[in-house]
């Protein structure tokens, strides 16, 4: 067999791009929005607080692989090219097919949870913000147990320190862990909710103080959600268990 020519490579690149654009539309507009918004009736509180232009960072609690998809569904489809999930390189970028799907269809870029040599683990996130786009980041770093939130890692602090003028908008997600819990590959129906908070800016705080403040913002949104649920149902509002959302 002969070697591939530059023309062959050009055609393959063009084909991959076309398939990616078609896949992006089918995945986001038909599948995700049809299921998450249409079937499962994703409900968002304070959606107007979401940044519509970048640079900006959107953070949320993280219990499911579907979390980023839910956040992306909060945006109009026409805005999605400006919204970029930051995904773990060691999980989502390990094979050619997976890499194509995550980059071309989902629209994500990698973050290296463990530094590899002199690779800047946050370089792709820097590029997203420098390009004036909106980065979706999960400060816990990995999925936790349903309705539990762990300590925030230093990545979001380093980004805030480097880009202090960039707003960080917290979001509390509820129900996604039941939709697609850790260890499951197929979703099960469950009502989904998102509560969007006010933007936070880095103002020179020490790392521990700043991360605790961000986590506190998400916890405040969780309490607002549960208050709304109990008021709507006409029941008394119990105190949430320690460490839960």
ABEGO torsion letter per residue (X at the ends): XBBBBAAAAAAAAAAAAAAAAAAAAAAAAAAAAAAAAAAAGBBBBGAAABBABOBBBBBBBBABAAAAAAAAAABBAAAAAABBBBBBAAAAAABAAAAAAAAAAAGBBBBBABBBEABBAAAAAAAAAAAGBBBBBBAAGBBBBBGBBBBBBAAAAAAAAABAABBBBBBBBBGAAAABBBGBABBBBBBBBBBBBBBBBBAGBBAAAAAAAAAAAAAAAAAAAAAAAAAAAGBBBBBBBBGBX
